[in-house]
Amino acid sequence: MAIYIARVFLNPQKTIMNFSNSKVLIRVDFNVPLDGQFNITDDTRIEAAIPTLKKLLEKNNALIIMSHLGRPQKKKNEDGSINVKKFTLEHVVGRLSALLGTPVQFANDTIGEDAKAKSEALSAGEVLLLENTRFHAEEAAGDEQFAKQLSIMGDVYINDAFGTAHRAHASTATVAKFFSKDKKAFGLLMKKELENAEKVIKNPTRPFTAIVGGAKVSDKILLIKQLISKVDNIIIGGGMAYTFMKAKGGAIGTSLVELDKMQLANELIALAKEKNVNFYLPQDSIIADSFNKEAKTKACPSDEIEDNWMGLDIGEKARTEFSDVVEASKTVLWNGPMGVFEMEPFAGGTRAIAHAVAYATSQGAFSLIGGGDSVAAINQSGLNEQVSFISTGGGAMLEYLEGKELPGVAGILND
């Protein structure tokens, strides 16, 4: 993995600074949440792309922007047609124009006549947003002909969409094949994501603590295995903790459990012991008699949960122990909540971890929030400005930390 990553940063051609007076075909991630009236409810992903777009405009380039929005192929109308009204990227034009400080043109297709005509007529300093790439089934298939049609609209190609870098899609990976090595590059956001991931994977300041939460062990097996060989402490929370508890012989009531992963859970604990890694499970839990914010709740040891009760958050003892470990750390990676933080009665554990990560950061630690629900949790806590880096890519960051090659990264590196 280290050799693979090193190529990203040792190759001076992999920067947008080399491109000027060109038509730049750029893949970004504008997959933003919308309300019922199609208003953007969180523009974080758009804002994250603005530095790259502005830098390109400053160098007299014209921009042809590609992105997806949602999963239109999987959520078609009853007659099998694409729900254009719901998934059109036209919803993004107004906010993008405001953030860029310049009008953004919109093509009502992706590789059709409107896209081609508007891209051909585009002048330096102008911006064109193409329609949702996922309106075409060829996008997810990584289709070469579709990618070729995209490629002819630009002189150079930039991938700044870290959030989709783990997808071998036409606009994220295949299209790069049609550009020579000196005509493709990473954007500022992509470069920043990779550099910050490298800080925790390759050069962590110790003690290094990883906090891994979420529902299932099966979702994080590779991550946990990868981290055990790198960290000093690993903290397990969320629903996955109860698979470990049951594997150790504990009583977990009706808590979430993966019975087929119990042997693996014990193997991970044994591996951590072999590597001299401190492996923390929650001493106690906040339990409920149903999966409901109105449910009856109480605290108990995590391995002594009564029948018909389920663990939905870590308890006070676990919060204190976990926080002490995090606050003494110099590098912190957080991926996954400690409980069902979307429900207020079970948000306290995740909130406690957020405060501990923020405190460690204030004391000089480097903290990386590894995408997905962890981002929502840190934002919900109001501490998003008090951590070192928040990744824009949940799945991409997870696969990167697991040591997998990301197609969107490999596409730029490959000649």
N, C-alpha and C positions, 0 to 999 in steps of 0.2 A: 504493500500500500504506500509506503513512504516514497518509493521510487516513482510511482504513478503520480502522487501529489506534487513531488518536486518539479516535475515537468511543467506544471501550471505556472510556477512562479519564477523558474529560471529561464523561461523563454520570453525575451523582451517583446516579441511580436504579439503576445497575447494581451494586448491592451487597446482600448479604444482611442488612445492618444495618437495613434498612427494614421487615423482616417480623417481626411478633410476633403471638401469639394466633391463629395461622393453621394450617391443614393444608397442609404444604409437600410438594409432589411434587418429589422431587429425583433427578436422574440422576447416578450415581457410576460409577466403574470398579472393580468388584470382580472383574475377570477375573484371578484369582490362580492360580498353578500348584499342582497337587495331586499327591500321590504315589499309589501303587497302592491304598492304603486310604482315599483321598480326604481325607487330612490336608493342610492348607495348608503348603507348603514355603517360601513367601516372602509375607509379609503386607504388603509395602511399599505396595501400592495401597490396602489398607484403612486403614493408618495415615495415608496422605496425605489421606484424606477426613475423618478424625476432627475436626480443628479446625473445619471448616465445620459438621459435624453437632452438635458440642457447643455452638457459638455459637448455632445455631438453637434448641437445647433450652433454653439459658439465657434465651431470649426467649419462653419459654412456647409454643413451637410444637409441633405433632405432626408426625412425619416419616413419609412414605411413600416408601420408597427403591426405585429401579429400577436394575438393572444387567444385564449379560449375563455369561455364563461360557462360554468356549470357543466352538466352532462346531457346535452340535448339529444344525443342518440339513444340514451337510456330512458328519457322522459318525453317521448313523443306524444302527439295528440292521439285521440282514439282512432283516427283514420290512418295512423302511421306516419303522418307528416311531422316535420320539425316545428316545434313551438317557437317560431321566430320572435314573437312578441315578448316572450319571457326571457329568451337567451341571447337576444341581439346585443352586440357590444355598443350599439348606439347609445345605450344607457350610460356609458362611460364618457362620452365625448365632452359633455359640459364640464364635468369635474376635471378631466385631463386638460382641457383648454385653460381653465382657471389656474391650475397648478403650474402649467408651463408658461402662462402669460402670453400665449399666442393661439390663434384659432386652429383647431384641428379639423381637417377634412375627414369625411367618412365614406368608405366604399361599401355599398350594400351587398357586395359579394366578396369572396376570398380570393379566387383565382379567375373570376369571370371578366366580362367586358368592362364593367365599371371599375374594378380594381386595376386592370391593365391600363385603361385610358387615364385614370387619375394618377397612377404611379408614373406613367410616361410623361405626363404634363407637369409633374412636381418640380418646383424650383428650389434652389438652396434656401434653407431657413424655413421651409414649409413642412408640414406634418400631415401624414395620412394614416388613418387607422383602418385596417381591413376588418371585414366581418369575421365573426367567430369561426376559428379554424375547425372546431369540432362540429360544425354543421355538416362537415364532410366526413364520412366513415373512413376515408383514406387517411385522415390525420392520425387516428389511433393505430391504424394498421402500419404506419410508417411508410406509406406508399411512395415509391420513387418518382412516379410520374407526377403525382400531386406535389411532391417536394420540388421537382424540377420547375413546375409552373410557378411556384412561389419564388424560386431562386432567380428567375429571369427579371424580376422586378427590381432587384438590387445589384449594385456593383460590389458591395461587401456585405458580410453577414455578422451579426453580433447576437450572442445568446446572453440575455440578462435575466432569464427566468429560472432562478434556482428552484422555485417551488415545483417545477415540472421537469427538472433535470434528470429525475429517475425514470422518466418515461421515454421509450424509444419511438417517439412520435415523429411525424413528417416535419413539423415546424421546429422541433426541439433537437433533433438528431440527424435525420436523413438529409435535410436540406443542406447541412454543412458539407456533404460530399461534393456539392456542386461549386464549392469555392476553394481556391488554392490556399495554402497555409498562410500566405501573407494577406489574405482577403477575408479572414474570419478571426473573431476574437471574443473574449469575455467582456461583459459590461462591468461597471463599478460594483453593482450589487452582487453579481455572481462572484467576482473576485473577493469581495469582503466576506461573503458567506464561507468560501473555501478557506480563506486565511484564518478566520475565527475558529472554524472547525479544527484546523491544524493546530491551533494553540492548545486545545484540550487533548487531542489525540497524539500529537507528536512531541510537544514541548511543554507539558504541564509543570507549573510550579507546585511543589508539594507542601502539605498534604493535598491530594486530589480526591475529591468526593463526587461520586455519581449518585444522583437521586433518580430512581426509575419507578414510575407509577403506571397507572392504567388498569384496564380490566383483566387482560389475559397474559399469562406467561408466554403463550405461543406467539403473541405479537412481538415480544421483546427477547426471545431466546438468543438470537445472534448478537444483539446489542449487549446483553448481560455477559455472554461468553467473551466478547471482545473487550469489554470493560474490565473484567476480572483480571486480565493480564496487564492492565495499565493503571488501575486506581489503587488508592490506599484504603478507601472506604466505599462500600456500596450500600445504599439505603433502598429498601423495597417497600412500596406503599400501594394503595389502591386495591382493587379487587384481586389482583394477582397474588397479593400477600397471603391470601387464604389457601391457595394451592400449596404454598410452602408450609403453612401451618398444619394443614391436614397431612402432608407428607411426613411431617415430624411427629405425627401421632396426636395432634391436637383436635379438640372438638370445635367445629366452626358453624354449627347450626345449618341454616340454609344459605350461607354466604356463597358467593360465586366461587366455583372450583372447576378445575380441569383435571378430572380423574386420570386421564391418559398422560398427564404431564407430571404426575407426582414423582415418578422415578427420576425424571429429568431435574425436578426441583431439588431433590436430594443430591444429585450429581453436581449441580451448580454450587450448592452449599459446601460440598466436599472439595470442589475445585478452588473455591475461595479460601478455604482453610489451607489447602496445599500451597497456594500462592501467598499466604500470609496477608490476605485481604480481610478487613473487618466487614462482616456481612450482617447488616442490621434489618431485623423484622420488627414490626410494631408490637411493643409489649402489651398494649391495650387498644381497644377499639370502641367507637361509638356504634352501638348496635340498634336495630329497629325491628319492629314486628311486621313491617311491610315496606316495600319499595315505594315510599310516599313521603312527601315533605310534611304531611300531617300525622305520620306514624308516631307511635310511642317510642321513646328512645331511652337508653341508659348506657352506662359505661361498664366494661368488664374486660378481663384478660383476653387477648386475642385467640388463645387456644382453649378457652372455656366458655364458648358461646352456646347458649341453650338452644334446644330444638325449636324450630319455627322462628328463630331470630337470625338476623343477618348483619354482618359488619359492613358499614357504609362510610366509615371515616376512621382515621387513627385517633386514639385517645390522648389524654393530657400527658401521660407518662411518655408515650411515643413522641409526642410533639416536643417535649423538653429534651429527650435524648437525641432525637434527630437534629434539632436546632443547635444543640451544643456541638455536635459533630460538624455541621455545616459552617457554623460561625468560626470554628477553629481552622477552617480550610483555606487554602490559597488558590485552588482551582476548583470550580463547581460546575458540573453539568447537570441540568435538570430536564428530564423527559418524562412527562406523565404526572397527573394529579394524585393526591394522597387519598382521595375519596370522591364521592359524588358531589363535587363542588358546585354543580349547577343548582342544587337544593341547599338553601341556607343552613338548615340544621346539620348538614354534613360538609360544610365548606371550611370549618375551622382549621382542620389539619393542613389543608392545602394553603390556606392563608398564613398559617404559622411558618410553613416552609418558605413561602414567598418573602416573609419578613426576615427570616434567617439568611436567605440568599442575598437580600438587599444589604443586610448588616455586614456580611462577609465581604461584599463588594466595597462597602464604605471603608473597610479596614485593609483594602489593597488587593483583595482576591479578584481573579478573573472569573466571571460567571457567564455561562452560555445557556440560554433557554432554548431547548432543542426542538422548537416547532410544535404544531398541533395544539392539544388541550392545554399544554403548559403555557403557551402564549396567552390564551384566553384567561387562564388563571392569574398570570402576573398582571395582565391588563385590568382584570376585575379587582385586584388588590390595590390598584393605583400606584404600583411600584415599578412600572415598566421603564421609568426614566432612571431607576436606581440600580440597574443591572448592566453588565458590560455589553452584552449583545443578545438580541432576540432574533432568532432565525425566522425567515419568511416561509420556509419550506418544511412542513411536518414530515411527510413521507420521504422526501429527498434527503433531509438531514438525518433521519433515522437510518436510511440505507447507507449513507456516506459514513456515519459513525460505526456501522456494522462492518465497514471495510469493502463494501461493494463498489464496483465501477459504475458511475452514473453515465448513461448514454449521452445526455446533454453536455457533459464535460468532455467525454471521449471524442465527441464529434468535432469539437474545436481543436483538440490536441492532435487528432489524426491528420496526417498530410493528405 
